[in-house]
Amino acid sequence: MTISFDDFQRVEIRVGTVVRAEPFPEARRPAIKLWVDFGSEVGERKTSAQITRHSQPTDPVGRQVAGVVNFPAKQIGNFMSEFLVLGFPDADGEVVLIRPDQDVPPGGRLF
């Protein structure tokens, strides 16, 4: 399926810094809860990520990640996810988070 550039521009993908992370044992699949600072325009948002194969619960703290911040919130078990963190599958299908190769200001929008 082909989308237009206008369609792409409606998806708000921003960079943020993980400020807090903790285990999410209630999740159906192993996951970690993440709180991410997307800068003053978006603020801090939380989500869960199935990244336990490559991360211990505190490993992501201080790292920058990419996320879609304009999806509606979604209830995941007893936790309300407020954005979609982005990643790619490794050779085994496990999530590897997307992050810039240099630090950039929180809240920067992908273009």
C-alpha positions as CSV (number, residue, x, y, z in Angstrom):
1,M,0.0,0.0,0.0
2,T,1.3,3.4,-0.9
3,I,0.6,6.4,1.3
4,S,0.9,10.1,0.5
5,F,3.4,12.5,2.2
6,D,0.4,14.1,3.9
7,D,-0.4,10.7,5.4
8,F,3.1,10.4,6.7
9,Q,3.1,13.9,8.2
10,R,0.0,13.0,10.3
11,V,2.1,10.4,12.2
12,E,3.9,12.3,14.9
13,I,7.2,10.5,15.5
14,R,9.3,12.2,18.1
15,V,12.5,11.5,20.1
16,G,12.5,11.3,23.8
17,T,14.7,10.3,26.7
18,V,13.8,7.5,29.0
19,V,13.6,8.9,32.5
20,R,12.3,5.8,34.3
21,A,11.9,2.1,33.6
22,E,10.6,-0.8,35.7
23,P,9.5,-4.4,35.2
24,F,6.0,-5.1,34.0
25,P,5.3,-8.6,35.4
26,E,1.6,-8.4,34.7
27,A,2.0,-8.2,31.0
28,R,1.1,-11.2,28.9
29,R,4.5,-11.2,27.2
30,P,7.6,-10.1,29.2
31,A,7.8,-6.3,29.0
32,I,9.3,-3.2,30.7
33,K,7.3,0.0,31.6
34,L,9.0,3.1,30.2
35,W,8.5,6.8,31.1
36,V,9.9,9.0,28.4
37,D,10.4,12.8,28.4
38,F,9.5,14.2,24.9
39,G,10.4,17.8,25.8
40,S,8.2,20.8,26.7
41,E,5.7,20.5,23.8
42,V,4.7,16.9,24.5
43,G,5.9,16.3,28.0
44,E,6.4,13.0,29.7
45,R,4.5,9.9,28.5
46,K,4.5,6.3,29.5
47,T,4.4,3.0,27.6
48,S,5.4,-0.6,27.8
49,A,7.9,-2.3,25.6
50,Q,8.7,-6.0,24.9
51,I,12.4,-5.4,25.2
52,T,13.4,-7.8,27.9
53,R,15.5,-10.0,25.6
54,H,18.0,-7.1,25.1
55,S,17.4,-5.0,28.3
56,Q,17.2,-5.3,32.0
57,P,14.6,-3.0,33.5
58,T,16.9,-0.1,34.3
59,D,19.1,-0.3,31.1
60,P,16.9,2.0,29.0
61,V,17.1,4.9,31.5
62,G,19.0,7.8,29.9
63,R,18.7,6.5,26.4
64,Q,16.9,8.2,23.6
65,V,14.0,6.4,21.8
66,A,11.6,7.2,19.0
67,G,7.9,7.0,19.6
68,V,4.5,7.8,18.0
69,V,3.0,10.4,20.3
70,N,-0.4,11.1,18.6
71,F,-2.0,7.7,18.9
72,P,-4.8,7.5,21.5
73,A,-3.9,6.0,24.9
74,K,-4.3,2.2,25.1
75,Q,-5.0,0.1,28.2
76,I,-2.5,-2.8,28.6
77,G,-3.5,-4.9,31.5
78,N,-3.5,-2.5,34.5
79,F,-1.3,0.0,32.7
80,M,-2.3,2.9,30.4
81,S,0.1,3.2,27.5
82,E,0.3,6.8,26.2
83,F,2.5,6.4,23.1
84,L,4.0,3.7,20.8
85,V,7.7,3.2,21.2
86,L,9.3,2.1,18.0
87,G,11.7,-0.8,17.3
88,F,12.7,-3.3,14.7
89,P,12.9,-7.1,15.1
90,D,16.3,-8.8,15.5
91,A,17.1,-12.1,13.8
92,D,14.9,-13.9,16.4
93,G,12.0,-11.5,16.1
94,E,12.8,-9.7,19.4
95,V,12.4,-6.0,19.7
96,V,15.4,-3.7,19.3
97,L,14.5,0.0,20.0
98,I,15.1,2.7,17.5
99,R,17.3,5.5,18.7
100,P,19.4,8.2,17.1
101,D,23.1,7.6,16.8
102,Q,23.8,11.0,18.4
103,D,22.0,12.8,21.2
104,V,19.3,15.2,20.0
105,P,17.0,17.6,21.8
106,P,14.0,15.8,23.3
107,G,10.8,16.3,21.4
108,G,12.4,16.5,18.0
109,R,10.1,15.3,15.2
110,L,11.2,12.8,12.6
111,F,11.3,14.1,9.0
